[in-house]
Amino acid sequence: MSFPEVNGILDDIAFQSEEPQSYIKEYGESIEELFQFEHTNLLHVAKRANGETFTYIGSFTGYYFQAFGADSVYLFYDRELGKAVICFEYS
């Protein structure tokens, strides 16, 4: 399979290259979830034991609050568990 290059970077259309497909199999992710967070550098998002993603609440820019802080901070919440999880994104 061939993928177009954009400014020397391989543009993996629809996560079909070997690396994302391996990740999908290893972690049981779905294409829909990858598309939901494709604009981020998050490697993992908060999930319940059954694999459902916690409700995504929102994000904010971290370095506005602390020098050399996270680029972005994402908040997830699960009402049933009464648990909130934050994920940090660094570039």
N, C-alpha and C positions, 0 to 999 in steps of 0.2 A: 504494500500500500504506500502511496506517495502523498506527502503533505506539503503544502506551499510554504515558502519561506517569506517572512516579513522582517526586513532589516537584519537578515542573517540569523533570525531565530525561527525555528520550526514552529509552524502554527498547527497544533494538533486539533483538527476539527472534530468536535463531538467526542473527545477523549477516546479515540480509537487506536492510538498508538500502543505499543507494548507496555510502556511504563504505567499509564493509567489503567489499562486492562488488568495488569498484574495487581495493582492496588485495589481495584474493584473486587477481584477474586479473594485477595488476602483478607480484606476488612469487611467484606459483605456490603459494600456501598452500592447505591443505585446511581444510574446516570442522572436521574432527577435531582438527587442530593448534590452531586458534583456540580450540576448547572446552577443550583441555588447559591452555592458559595464559590463559584468560579472566579469572581472578581476579587477574591481574597487569597492570602497565602496560608490559610488555615489548613493544617494537615489533618486535624481531627476536630469534630464538633461533639458537644455533649449528647450522649445517647442513653436511653433506658436499657435495661437488661434484655428486652426483646428486640433491640436494634432501632427503635423509633427515636428520631432526633427530638431533643427537648425543643420547646417553643422558642423560636428566635425572637428576642425582644428588641435588640438594636445594637448599635455600635457607636463609638466616639473615638476621636483622634487622641491617642495617649500622650504624645509628646507635648501637647499644649499644657499638660498638668505636671510633667516631670521631664527635666532635661535628660536626654538619652533614654527616655521611656519607650514603651511599646509604640509602634506606629499606629496600631488600632487595638481597641479593646472591644470584644463582643460579649454580649450578655445573653444567656439562655436560661430558661426557667421550666421546671416541671411542677405543675400544680399538685398532682397526685402525690409526688414524693416530697413536696414542700422544699425543693432544692433549687438553688440558683448556681450557675456555673459561669465563670468568666474565662474567656480564651484570649490570649495575647497574640498579636501578629507582629512579627519583626521582619524587616526586609534586609 
